[in-house]
Amino acid sequence: MNLRGRTRRGPEIDLPLETPRLIMRDFKKSDLKAVHAYSSLEEVSRFLVWGPNTLAQSREAIEGFIEDQRASPREIFDLAVTLKPKRVLIGGAGVRIIDRDNLTGEIGYTLHPDFWGYGLAVEAAGALLEAGFHALGLQRIVATCDQRNKASARVMERLGMRREGAFRASKVIQGHWRDEFFYAILAEEFS
Ligand SMILES: CC(C)(COP(=O)(O)OP(=O)(O)OC[C@H]1O[C@@H](n2cnc3c(N)ncnc32)[C@H](O)[C@@H]1OP(=O)(O)O)[C@@H](O)C(=O)NCCC(=O)NCCS
């Protein structure tokens, strides 16, 4: 079921999402330690609007994810990224509907630094694009990053997303106005 065939409950993503190396599932309260292991790190939040988190902030974040899971229709799918075969939680990645009328969604992703550089972010974000276009029926998916965040920009480019804009001082990141890149991809461009 997708947005084009609207129902009262709205579109859903069939969870968990599975890729060759990852299983992406809903967060639960017991994920706190694993989430805090990356959300508390300065190198992780350097280009983000949040963090580094205190333990209380990590707990609040998980509570927020769980609240989003209960929404009906659900519009926010922030997922725990776990690594096969032991399903170790290595980060979070999500897709959300940001403009229902115009079938537009947004993706985002964060991994623990121990797992950077193995192509896992591309794998996770690719599964989100797939779910966004095929399960949610989105027509356009966007993502943004601090212009200094080379890794994130590269992830989007690897996914076939197009840089549609370069914004000046568009977001407060770690206390400073920062320039952002804006990327997007259309359903018809996604293979
Ligand atoms: C962004 C992030 C998720 C990338 O994760 P990752 O698993 O290392 O990414 P991948 O291994 O899938 O690499 C994707 C591409 O980025 C490139 N890349 C990774 N780090 C890079 C860096 N510091 N500078 C330039 N390119 C980089 C990789 O080489 C790869 O490109 P290639 O396939 O052409 O070689 C990770 O750096 C992270 O969690 N950062 C902190 C949170 C964050 O900034 N999230 C994005 C918010 S917009």
The ligand as an SDF file (V2000), in Angstrom:
LIG
                    3D

 48 50  0  0  0  0  0  0  0  0999 V2000
   28.3530    9.9130    6.9760 C   0  0  0  0  0  0  0  0  0  0  0  0
   28.6460    8.5060    7.4790 C   0  0  0  0  0  0  0  0  0  0  0  0
   27.3420    7.8120    7.8420 C   0  0  0  0  0  0  0  0  0  0  0  0
   29.3320    7.7210    6.3360 C   0  0  0  0  0  0  0  0  0  0  0  0
   29.4650    6.3820    6.7550 O   0  0  0  0  0  0  0  0  0  0  0  0
   30.4340    5.3200    6.0670 P   0  0  0  0  0  0  0  0  0  0  0  0
   29.8990    3.9600    6.4060 O   0  0  0  0  0  0  0  0  0  0  0  0
   31.8350    5.6190    6.3980 O   0  0  0  0  0  0  0  0  0  0  0  0
   30.2030    5.5830    4.5410 O   0  0  0  0  0  0  0  0  0  0  0  0
   30.5760    4.5590    3.4100 P   0  0  0  0  0  0  0  0  0  0  0  0
   31.6380    3.6100    3.8820 O   0  0  0  0  0  0  0  0  0  0  0  0
   29.2690    3.9780    2.9080 O   0  0  0  0  0  0  0  0  0  0  0  0
   31.2720    5.4940    2.3470 O   0  0  0  0  0  0  0  0  0  0  0  0
   30.5930    6.2240    1.4020 C   0  0  0  0  0  0  0  0  0  0  0  0
   31.5590    7.0200    0.5670 C   0  0  0  0  0  0  0  0  0  0  0  0
   32.0660    8.1080    1.3330 O   0  0  0  0  0  0  0  0  0  0  0  0
   33.4780    8.1530    1.2440 C   0  0  0  0  0  0  0  0  0  0  0  0
   33.9860    8.7150    2.4680 N   0  0  0  0  0  0  0  0  0  0  0  0
   33.8780    8.2010    3.7130 C   0  0  0  0  0  0  0  0  0  0  0  0
   34.4800    9.0350    4.5860 N   0  0  0  0  0  0  0  0  0  0  0  0
   34.9670   10.0840    3.8710 C   0  0  0  0  0  0  0  0  0  0  0  0
   35.6560   11.2710    4.2040 C   0  0  0  0  0  0  0  0  0  0  0  0
   35.9780   11.5510    5.4640 N   0  0  0  0  0  0  0  0  0  0  0  0
   36.0010   12.1110    3.2090 N   0  0  0  0  0  0  0  0  0  0  0  0
   35.6610   11.8420    1.9280 C   0  0  0  0  0  0  0  0  0  0  0  0
   34.9740   10.7420    1.5550 N   0  0  0  0  0  0  0  0  0  0  0  0
   34.6330    9.8800    2.5210 C   0  0  0  0  0  0  0  0  0  0  0  0
   33.8560    6.7190    1.0470 C   0  0  0  0  0  0  0  0  0  0  0  0
   35.1450    6.6040    0.4860 O   0  0  0  0  0  0  0  0  0  0  0  0
   32.7670    6.2460    0.1120 C   0  0  0  0  0  0  0  0  0  0  0  0
   32.9790    6.6770   -1.1920 O   0  0  0  0  0  0  0  0  0  0  0  0
   33.6070    5.6990   -2.3090 P   0  0  0  0  0  0  0  0  0  0  0  0
   32.7180    4.4790   -2.2810 O   0  0  0  0  0  0  0  0  0  0  0  0
   33.5310    6.4880   -3.5470 O   0  0  0  0  0  0  0  0  0  0  0  0
   34.9740    5.3830   -1.8430 O   0  0  0  0  0  0  0  0  0  0  0  0
   29.5740    8.5050    8.7000 C   0  0  0  0  0  0  0  0  0  0  0  0
   30.7190    9.2400    8.3800 O   0  0  0  0  0  0  0  0  0  0  0  0
   28.9180    9.0890    9.9390 C   0  0  0  0  0  0  0  0  0  0  0  0
   28.1710    8.4030   10.6570 O   0  0  0  0  0  0  0  0  0  0  0  0
   29.2150   10.3880   10.2210 N   0  0  0  0  0  0  0  0  0  0  0  0
   28.6520   11.0480   11.4030 C   0  0  0  0  0  0  0  0  0  0  0  0
   27.1680   11.3370   11.2600 C   0  0  0  0  0  0  0  0  0  0  0  0
   26.8660   12.1440   10.0040 C   0  0  0  0  0  0  0  0  0  0  0  0
   27.5630   13.0940    9.6810 O   0  0  0  0  0  0  0  0  0  0  0  0
   25.8070   11.7210    9.3140 N   0  0  0  0  0  0  0  0  0  0  0  0
   25.3530   12.3770    8.1180 C   0  0  0  0  0  0  0  0  0  0  0  0
   24.4830   13.5250    8.4480 C   0  0  0  0  0  0  0  0  0  0  0  0
   24.0900   14.5360    7.0370 S   0  0  0  0  0  0  0  0  0  0  0  0
  1  2  1  0
  2  3  1  0
  2  4  1  0
  2 36  1  0
  4  5  1  0
  5  6  1  0
  6  7  2  0
  6  8  1  0
  6  9  1  0
  9 10  1  0
 10 11  2  0
 10 12  1  0
 10 13  1  0
 13 14  1  0
 14 15  1  0
 15 16  1  0
 15 30  1  0
 16 17  1  0
 17 18  1  0
 17 28  1  0
 18 19  1  0
 18 27  1  0
 19 20  2  0
 20 21  1  0
 21 22  1  0
 21 27  2  0
 22 23  1  0
 22 24  2  0
 24 25  1  0
 25 26  2  0
 26 27  1  0
 28 29  1  0
 28 30  1  0
 30 31  1  0
 31 32  1  0
 32 33  2  0
 32 34  1  0
 32 35  1  0
 36 37  1  0
 36 38  1  0
 38 39  2  0
 38 40  1  0
 40 41  1  0
 41 42  1  0
 42 43  1  0
 43 44  2  0
 43 45  1  0
 45 46  1  0
 46 47  1  0
 47 48  1  0
M  END
$$$$
